[in-house]
């Protein structure tokens, strides 16, 4: 399950943990940490967007079978509620697949199950996947 994040130092830096992955779906979590907040102590919108994007990327990677072959080319997010503690969990799925384009959606919830954000993204598949050294 950790393989989709091996090429993402940023995901590791954030502290993202993959809970489930497979068949075009993924679930990841991010614990609330003070260094990921805005001046009001709420989880920064960029951190929430990163978790949503990462979850969708992992879902796409589960279909492609290898990480690093795809990149986000468009991300839209709607914030619904602030996060002031606990953790967030993003559940993502691939909603449409073409030869070189995948569409995904993610619902981000807090530890109590309240929706805090909904995101959609477009991913472009590249033929020049990183090679193992």
C-alpha positions as CSV (number, residue, x, y, z in Angstrom):
1,X,0.0,0.0,0.0
2,X,2.9,2.4,0.5
3,X,4.1,2.1,-3.1
4,X,1.9,4.9,-4.5
5,X,3.6,7.3,-2.1
6,X,7.2,6.2,-2.7
7,X,7.5,8.9,-5.4
8,X,5.9,11.6,-3.3
9,X,8.3,13.0,-0.7
10,X,5.6,15.8,-0.2
11,X,3.1,13.2,0.9
12,X,5.6,11.7,3.4
13,X,6.4,15.2,4.6
14,X,2.8,15.9,5.3
15,X,2.4,12.7,7.2
16,X,-0.2,11.1,4.9
17,X,-1.0,7.5,5.6
18,X,-2.6,5.2,3.0
19,X,-5.5,3.2,4.6
20,X,-6.9,1.4,1.5
21,X,-6.1,1.3,-2.2
22,X,-7.3,-0.7,-5.2
23,X,-9.6,-0.9,-8.2
24,X,-9.6,2.9,-8.8
25,X,-10.3,3.8,-5.1
26,X,-8.2,5.0,-2.3
27,X,-8.6,6.1,1.3
28,X,-5.9,8.1,3.1
29,X,-5.6,10.1,6.3
30,X,-3.7,13.0,7.6
31,X,-3.4,13.7,11.4
32,X,-4.0,17.3,12.4
33,X,-0.7,19.0,13.4
34,X,-0.2,22.6,14.5
35,X,2.4,23.2,11.7
36,X,-0.3,22.5,9.1
37,X,-2.7,25.2,10.4
38,X,-3.5,28.8,9.4
39,X,-3.1,31.7,11.9
40,X,-6.6,30.8,13.4
41,X,-5.5,27.2,14.3
42,X,-7.6,25.6,11.5
43,X,-6.1,23.1,9.2
44,X,-4.8,25.0,6.2
45,X,-6.8,24.7,3.0
46,X,-3.7,23.8,1.1
47,X,-3.1,20.8,3.4
48,X,-6.7,19.7,2.8
49,X,-6.3,20.1,-0.9
50,X,-3.1,18.2,-0.9
51,X,-4.7,15.3,0.9
52,X,-7.6,15.3,-1.6
53,X,-5.2,15.4,-4.6
54,X,-3.0,12.7,-3.1
55,X,-6.0,10.4,-2.5
56,X,-7.2,10.8,-6.1
57,X,-3.6,10.3,-7.5
58,X,-3.3,7.1,-5.5
59,X,-6.7,5.9,-6.9
60,X,-5.5,6.6,-10.4
61,X,-2.2,4.8,-9.6
62,X,-4.1,1.7,-8.5
63,X,-5.4,1.4,-12.1
64,X,-2.2,2.2,-13.9
65,X,-0.3,-0.3,-11.7
66,X,2.8,1.9,-11.2
67,X,3.3,5.2,-9.5
68,X,4.6,8.3,-11.3
69,X,3.0,7.9,-14.7
70,X,0.4,10.6,-14.0
71,X,0.2,14.2,-13.0
72,X,-2.5,16.5,-11.8
73,X,-3.4,19.0,-14.4
74,X,-6.6,20.5,-12.8
75,X,-7.8,20.5,-9.2
76,X,-11.0,22.0,-7.9
77,X,-12.0,22.0,-4.3
78,X,-15.0,23.2,-2.3
79,X,-14.5,23.7,1.4
80,X,-17.5,22.8,3.7
81,X,-16.2,23.0,7.3
82,X,-13.1,23.9,9.2
83,X,-10.8,21.3,10.9
84,X,-9.4,22.2,14.3
85,X,-8.2,18.9,15.6
86,X,-8.1,15.1,15.1
87,X,-7.5,13.9,11.6
88,X,-8.9,14.1,8.1
89,X,-9.7,11.2,5.9
90,X,-10.0,11.5,2.1
91,X,-12.0,8.8,0.2
92,X,-11.3,9.0,-3.5
93,X,-12.3,7.2,-6.7
94,X,-11.7,7.4,-10.4
95,X,-14.9,8.6,-12.0
96,X,-13.9,8.5,-15.7
97,X,-11.1,7.0,-17.7
98,X,-9.8,7.8,-21.1
99,X,-6.6,6.7,-22.8
100,X,-4.4,9.4,-21.4
101,X,-6.8,11.3,-19.0
102,X,-8.4,10.2,-15.7
103,X,-11.0,12.1,-13.7
104,X,-11.3,11.7,-10.0
105,X,-13.3,12.9,-7.0
106,X,-12.5,12.9,-3.3
107,X,-14.6,13.5,-0.3
108,X,-12.6,14.7,2.7
109,X,-14.1,14.1,6.2
110,X,-13.0,14.9,9.7
111,X,-12.6,12.1,12.3
112,X,-16.3,12.5,13.2
113,X,-17.4,11.9,9.7
114,X,-18.3,15.5,8.9
115,X,-17.6,16.5,5.3
116,X,-15.0,19.2,5.3
117,X,-14.2,19.4,1.5
118,X,-15.2,17.9,-1.8
119,X,-12.7,17.9,-4.7
120,X,-12.4,16.9,-8.3
121,X,-9.3,16.5,-10.4
122,X,-8.1,15.7,-13.9
123,X,-4.9,13.6,-14.3
124,X,-2.8,13.3,-17.4
125,X,-1.0,10.0,-18.1
126,X,2.6,10.3,-19.3
127,X,4.4,7.6,-21.2
128,X,7.7,8.6,-19.7
129,X,7.3,7.0,-16.3
130,X,10.3,7.1,-14.0
131,X,12.6,4.1,-14.4
132,X,13.9,2.1,-11.5
133,X,17.6,2.5,-10.9
